[in-house]
């Protein structure tokens, strides 16, 4: 059974990592909008969910106790695609009040585990050059900086840093 078919609970963060469903999309978009990510929006996430099996879309689902305290059921999410023997991590976001609790790290590690299980050779991602928190997370997970893309992002314009991690032989 693959990681995307079963829940994995992280006792430290009080969340379980599960497959994203269309019922999660309103919260996913809310987290996206509040995280300053380049906007995908509901329709793009929905289309990705309906697409082929090469996508990996996971959420950090809050435990029942935590859900009762607020109106949210998700703490964060991650979206990635596999293709050409690579894993491309498109978006990782954690709700502000759940940051610095290891949730982003858990989401990223689960996606990398799935990449290893699928025998892809490497994973890569782009991030805004000014996003020092994301840069620290990715470096902690073993990514290394490979290049800089000038004016890659718009709204606001900013360079992108491209990072990669080798997955072969790291199982």
C-alpha positions in Angstrom: 0.0 0.0 0.0 1.5 3.4 -0.9 1.8 6.3 1.4 -0.9 8.1 -0.5 -3.4 5.3 0.3 -2.9 5.2 4.1 -2.9 7.7 6.9 0.4 8.2 8.7 0.1 10.0 12.0 2.7 12.2 13.4 2.4 12.2 17.2 4.6 15.2 17.5 2.5 17.5 15.4 -1.0 16.0 16.1 -1.8 15.5 12.4 -2.2 12.6 10.1 -0.9 12.7 6.5 -3.5 11.5 4.1 -4.5 11.8 0.5 -6.1 15.1 -0.6 -9.7 14.9 -1.7 -12.0 17.4 -3.4 -13.6 17.9 0.0 -10.3 19.5 1.2 -10.0 22.0 -1.7 -11.7 25.0 0.0 -9.2 24.8 2.9 -6.3 24.1 0.6 -7.1 27.3 -1.4 -7.5 29.2 1.9 -4.1 28.0 3.1 -2.6 28.8 -0.3 -3.9 32.4 -0.2 -2.7 33.0 3.3 0.8 31.6 2.6 1.8 33.9 -0.3 2.2 31.1 -2.8 1.7 31.7 -6.5 -2.0 31.3 -7.0 -3.3 28.0 -8.3 -6.9 28.2 -7.1 -9.6 25.7 -6.7 -10.0 24.8 -10.3 -6.3 23.9 -10.8 -6.2 21.7 -7.7 -9.5 20.0 -8.7 -8.1 19.4 -12.2 -4.9 17.9 -10.7 -7.0 15.6 -8.5 -8.9 14.4 -11.6 -5.7 13.9 -13.6 -3.5 10.9 -14.0 -1.8 8.9 -11.3 1.5 10.8 -11.6 0.4 13.4 -9.1 0.8 13.3 -5.3 -1.5 15.4 -3.3 -1.4 15.1 0.5 -2.8 17.0 3.4 -1.9 17.3 7.1 -5.3 16.5 8.7 -5.8 17.7 12.3 -6.7 15.3 15.0 -10.3 15.4 16.3 -9.4 17.3 19.5 -7.6 20.0 17.5 -10.5 20.3 15.0 -13.0 21.0 17.8 -10.9 24.0 18.9 -11.3 25.8 15.6 -13.1 25.6 12.3 -10.3 24.0 10.3 -9.6 20.4 9.6 -6.3 20.9 7.7 -3.0 22.2 9.0 -1.2 22.1 5.6 -0.7 20.4 2.3 1.8 19.4 -0.4 1.3 18.9 -4.1 3.9 17.2 -6.4 4.1 15.4 -9.8 6.2 12.6 -11.0 7.5 12.5 -14.6 10.6 11.9 -16.6 12.1 10.0 -13.6 11.8 13.1 -11.4 9.5 14.3 -8.7 8.6 18.0 -9.0 7.3 19.5 -5.8 4.9 22.2 -6.8 3.5 23.6 -3.5 4.0 23.1 0.2 2.1 25.2 2.7 1.2 25.1 6.4 -1.4 27.2 8.1 0.3 30.0 10.0 -0.6 28.9 13.5 0.7 25.4 12.8 4.1 26.5 11.4 7.3 25.5 13.2 5.8 22.3 14.5 7.4 19.9 12.0 4.3 19.6 9.7 6.0 21.0 6.6 8.9 18.6 7.3 6.5 15.7 7.7 4.7 16.5 4.4 7.9 16.9 2.5 9.4 13.7 3.9 6.3 11.7 3.0 6.4 13.0 -0.6 10.1 12.1 -0.8 9.4 8.6 0.5 6.8 8.1 -2.2 9.3 9.3 -4.8 11.9 6.7 -3.6 9.2 4.0 -3.6 8.4 4.9 -7.2 12.1 4.8 -8.1 12.5 8.4 -9.3 16.1 9.5 -9.3 15.6 13.0 -7.9 13.2 15.6 -6.6 13.3 19.3 -7.3 11.4 22.5 -6.5 11.5 26.2 -6.9 11.1 28.8 -4.1 11.1 32.5 -3.8 14.6 33.8 -3.2 13.4 35.7 -0.2 11.6 32.8 1.5 14.3 32.0 4.2 12.0 29.7 6.2 11.3 27.5 3.2 15.0 27.5 2.3 15.9 26.3 5.8 13.3 23.6 5.7 14.4 22.3 2.3 18.1 22.3 3.3 17.2 20.4 6.5 15.5 17.8 4.3 18.6 17.4 2.2 17.9 19.6 -0.8 20.8 21.6 -2.3 20.7 24.8 -4.3 21.4 24.3 -8.0 20.5 27.5 -9.8 18.7 30.9 -9.7 15.9 31.9 -12.1 15.8 35.7 -12.5 12.4 37.2 -12.2 10.7 33.8 -12.2 7.8 34.9 -10.0 5.3 37.7 -10.5 3.0 39.4 -8.0 5.5 40.5 -6.6 8.4 39.9 -9.0 11.1 37.8 -7.5 13.9 35.4 -8.4 13.4 31.7 -7.9 15.9 29.4 -6.3 16.0 25.9 -7.8 16.8 23.1 -5.4 17.3 19.4 -5.9 17.8 16.2 -3.9 19.0 12.9 -5.2 16.6 10.0 -4.2 18.5 7.1 -5.8 20.4 5.1 -3.2 18.7 7.1 -0.3 16.0 4.7 0.5 
